[in-house]
Amino acid sequence: MNSMSKDGKAKFLVYTIEECPVDGQKTKRPFQVGDFVTKEGGKCSKCGNPTKITLIYGEPPPKT
């Protein structure tokens, strides 16, 4: 599999990290249009409090 797009630029898988400000629980999920750092995310799976987006980053696709 080639990780280059037709225009020669590398493709990356983009992820969003949501963190609970109460218990520190971090959740990784695929990036969604509209995500930005400090945006309120979903609910914490441990305590139910709202999470905040703390990081958005890209990873190269896995080599097959």
C-alpha positions in Angstrom: 0.0 0.0 0.0 1.3 3.4 -0.9 0.8 6.1 1.7 1.1 8.9 -0.9 -1.9 10.6 -2.4 -2.1 11.4 -6.2 -0.5 14.8 -5.6 2.5 13.2 -3.9 1.7 14.2 -0.4 1.7 11.7 2.4 -1.6 10.6 3.9 -2.0 10.5 7.7 -4.6 9.1 10.0 -5.7 12.0 12.2 -6.8 11.4 15.8 -8.3 13.5 18.6 -7.5 13.0 22.3 -10.2 13.9 24.8 -9.2 14.2 28.4 -11.4 14.3 31.6 -10.4 17.3 33.8 -11.6 15.5 36.9 -10.0 12.0 36.8 -7.5 12.4 33.9 -9.0 9.6 31.7 -7.8 10.0 28.1 -9.7 8.7 25.1 -8.3 8.4 21.5 -10.8 8.7 18.7 -10.7 9.5 14.9 -10.7 13.2 14.2 -14.1 14.7 13.2 -14.5 17.9 11.2 -15.1 20.7 13.7 -12.7 19.4 16.4 -10.3 21.9 18.0 -8.2 21.9 21.1 -10.1 23.1 24.2 -13.5 22.1 22.6 -15.8 20.2 24.9 -15.9 16.6 24.0 -18.1 13.7 25.1 -18.7 12.3 28.5 -16.0 10.6 30.5 -16.5 6.8 30.6 -15.4 6.6 34.2 -17.1 9.5 36.0 -19.5 11.0 33.4 -18.1 14.5 33.5 -17.6 16.4 30.2 -14.2 16.0 28.6 -12.0 18.5 26.7 -10.1 18.0 23.5 -6.4 18.3 24.5 -4.6 17.1 21.4 -5.1 16.5 17.7 -2.3 14.7 15.8 -1.6 12.5 12.8 0.0 9.1 12.5 1.3 7.4 9.3 -0.9 4.6 8.1 0.1 1.1 9.2 2.4 -0.7 6.6 0.8 -3.7 5.0 
